[in-house]
C-alpha cells in the first residue's frame, strides 16, 4: 500500500520539515491568475496609470511564485506544473533557475463552455515539465504528443468525477483536475514506490492518481474545505485495489 501524508496548512511551513532529496517529483496546480476568483493582483494594461484588476484562485497566496524556491530546496527530479496563459512566462522563468525546461504540454479542454465576453473560447491550459539535468525520464517516450486531450470534469461522461457542493450543481473546487490529466505524468515520469509531492493539493486529484498507481504521496492544502474533500477522495482510492498501471487514455 502506498504511503500517504496529508497536511492541512501552509506548504511553505511544511516544506521546512522536509529533507532535500526526499521528493522524486513535484506535481501541482498552483494558484491561478484569473478574471473571476478571489485575490486581486493589479496589472497594467496600457501606458499610464490605467490598471486592470485580475484575481487569483488560492488564498492567501494570490499570484505568487515564492513556492518555487522552497520546492527547489527539496531537489525533485521532475516538476509538473499546471498553469494558464497568464502565468506561463513567469513560471518558466522561475523554474529555469533550478531545473531544465523539458517540455510545455498544451492541455486541450474540448468541453470548455463558450465565453460570454468577446474573446476566444478559453479551451487550453498548459503543463510545464522541468527536470534535473541528471533525471531519468523513465517512460517519457510514451508521450506521443505535446497535447494532453483530457476532458474537464464538468458534464457528460465526466460528470461522475466532478465534485459538487452537496445539494447544488456548483463545483466544490473551482479548478478540479481530471485523473486522466495527471495519470500520464505519474505513470511516465515516476516509478512505483517513488514519492510525489503536491504543495497545492486542492481536491486531491494528484494524490488519487498516485494511490492508484502505487506511488507514495505527500499533499498540502491550506483551505480546510478543500483539504476535507481531498482527504475523503484519497481515502476512497486507498480502499480500492491498487492499479499499478493506471488506465492511460491520453497521448
Beta strands, then each sheet from edge to edge (+ up, - down):
strand 1: 4-8
strand 2: 25-29
strand 3: 33-34
strand 4: 39-44
strand 5: 51-56
strand 6: 78-83
strand 7: 100-108
strand 8: 124-131
strand 9: 147-148
strand 10: 195-198
strand 11: 216-221
sheet 1: 1+ 11+ 10+ 2+ 6+ 8- 7+ 9+
sheet 2: 3+ 5- 4+
end
